[in-house]
Amino acid sequence: MKIDRFAARAIVLLTLLLLATAAASAAGGFKVVRRLPLGGEGGWDYILADAASHRLFVTRGTHVAVVDMRTDSVVGDIPNTAGVHGVALAPQLSRGFTSNGRDSSVTVFDLKTLATIASVKLPARNPDAIVYDPASGRVFTLNGGSGNATAIDARTSAIAGSVALGGRPEFAAVDGAGKLFVNLEDSSAIVAVDTRKLQVLARWPIAPGEEPSGLALDRAHGRLFSVCGNRKLVVVDAVKGAVIDTLPIGQGVDAVAWDATRALVFSSNGEGTLSVFHQDTPDRYSAVETATTERGARTLALDESTGTLYLPTADFGPPPPATPDRPHPRPSIVPGSFRVLVVKR
């Protein structure tokens, strides 16, 4: 009788394993299906896909190119965004915002016409990532040169205040209920911020993750996904701050995306790979595949309506000579080679 019970349990476990393997396999098969040759000069940083308007916002150093994701064509441009890093959208207000690192400003633009509404000068240095928090009605810039976040009233464009973060911020995510989560690159931690009171609520170490960059949030289950420079994706409980899981990813990561519809987590790695994981449960994740992209494709955007991913990159030449300010310069970009990879299953 004991042997029969053991055998029955083994069969059940084997069946569950086969089902999980089949599910993971079905989720795989991501590949570059086409390339959007946007060309132009200069570098890039964050990229944002707006499923509602079918528009892709591509930062290009001094401007933002706007692409129609249905036709793969450039349909507009947001100029005069010196050193632009990111874009945030407030669809309820029909407004968008760019973080301009070179002159420490934010450009406010009309979502429909893309026309500039205002330019906000920040009392901080080098705004990098930027996010909109609907709970407080504020836009937050994460200021790499000042170690803080600046809050801007999205309706009036007035500065509402700032909050010291205790480290150099990278990317951020909001939960829609009044909390802002920020990766601190230099201290390998995540801070939780009250977006109304502008107060730090908690600071959580994310060891064994080091030098975190991209951050995404599973709002339904309260799970943060932080991708780190030491080739780890760390899953963190967004309530307790505990590290739930640590997953292996590729080299040179700068962004992560969470697809709630398909329960998938994506890490874009500059080495030319895309790490894909499936959320089996909120506390358990399985590797789906390591898909091939292209060298330099280290940031990404997800169109949640279709599950399509967009990754910018270009061809590269030798790096410029090192300087005291830039002892480890990045490789030069071949003029006119900039493109966006379209990745689908």
Secondary structure, DSSP 8 states (H G I E B T S, - for coil): -HHHHHHHHHHHHHHHHHHHHHHHHHH---EEEEEE----SS----EEEETTTTEEEEE-BS-EEEEETTTTEEEEEE---TTEEEEEEEGGGTEEEEEETTTTEEEEEETTT--EEEEEE-SSS-EEEEEEETTTTEEEEEETTTTEEEEEETTT--EEEEEE-SS-EEEEEE-SSSEEEEEETTTTEEEEEETTTTEEEEEEE-TT--SEEEEEEETTTTEEEEEETTTEEEEEETTT--EEEEEE--SSEEEEEEETTTTEEEEEETTTEEEEEEEEETTEEEEEEEEE--TT----EEETTTTEEEEEE--B-------SS-SS----B-TT--EEEEEE-
